[in-house]
Amino acid sequence: MIRKGTLKDIDNILGITNACAAHMIQLNIFQWNEFYPNAEAFRKDIKRSECYVLEIEDNIIGCITVSTLMDEEYIPVEWLTANKNNIYIHRLAVHPKHQGKGYAQKLIQFAEQYAKENKYQSIRLDTFSQNKRNQKFYELRGYKKLGDIYFPRQSKYPFHCYELVL
């Protein structure tokens, strides 16, 4: 079941993202660290009603943020559609114990369905250039790789921006 996240869910969400960060670091993917993602980012997502959690048997095992806000880092990217009426995906995570079972697909399908039902023109996101698995995940779903952006507090490596026109 996918539902809106609440402030009470933040500790569980951080448990998931911290486990994901540790798992990626073991794979030499330095995408997330002690600065990101953090509780404040999830508090803002929840207050804007943009954070969703995936529950299995009353346990939160995944999360996704589906936002209408365009981060300033995205401004220079040459997107496929105009900068209006777009959805932005952030902080998609599934606890490592539950990865490889299709739960990330369920979360992204949820976001795509939400975007279509609400008549958004596209879905935009970024993923770490060193995370080949994530890139393949989005490319197989039809997302087009566009430009690169940087988050210096996260990594010296770029993040690839993707867009799916609906």
SULWO-V310795 format. One record per backbone hydrogen bond with DSSP energy under -0.5 kcal/mol. CO is the residue of the C=O (numbers start at 1). NH is the residue of the N-H. Records with the same first field share a line. If there is no record, write none. Layout:
CO = NH + NH
This chain:
1 = 55
3 = 53
6 = 9
7 = 10
9 = 13
10 = 14
11 = 15
12 = 16
13 = 17
14 = 18
15 = 19
16 = 20
17 = 21
18 = 22
19 = 23
20 = 24
21 = 25
22 = 26
23 = 27
24 = 27 + 29
25 = 28
28 = 30
29 = 31
36 = 33
38 = 42
39 = 43
40 = 44
41 = 45
42 = 46
43 = 47
44 = 48
45 = 50 + 51
46 = 49
50 = 66
51 = 5
52 = 64
53 = 3 + 55
54 = 61 + 62
56 = 59
59 = 56 + 61
61 = 95
62 = 54
63 = 93
64 = 52 + 66
65 = 67 + 90
67 = 88
69 = 71
71 = 74
72 = 75
74 = 77
77 = 79
82 = 84
85 = 121 + 122
87 = 124
88 = 67
89 = 126
90 = 65
91 = 93
93 = 63
95 = 98
96 = 99
98 = 101
102 = 106
103 = 107
104 = 108
105 = 109
106 = 110
107 = 111
108 = 112
109 = 113
110 = 114
111 = 115
112 = 116
113 = 117
114 = 118
115 = 120
116 = 119
121 = 166
122 = 87
123 = 164
124 = 89
125 = 162
127 = 160
128 = 131
130 = 132
131 = 135
132 = 136
133 = 137
134 = 138
135 = 139
136 = 140
137 = 141
138 = 141 + 143
139 = 142
144 = 163
147 = 161
149 = 159
151 = 154 + 155
158 = 129
159 = 149
160 = 127
161 = 146
162 = 125
163 = 144 + 165
164 = 123
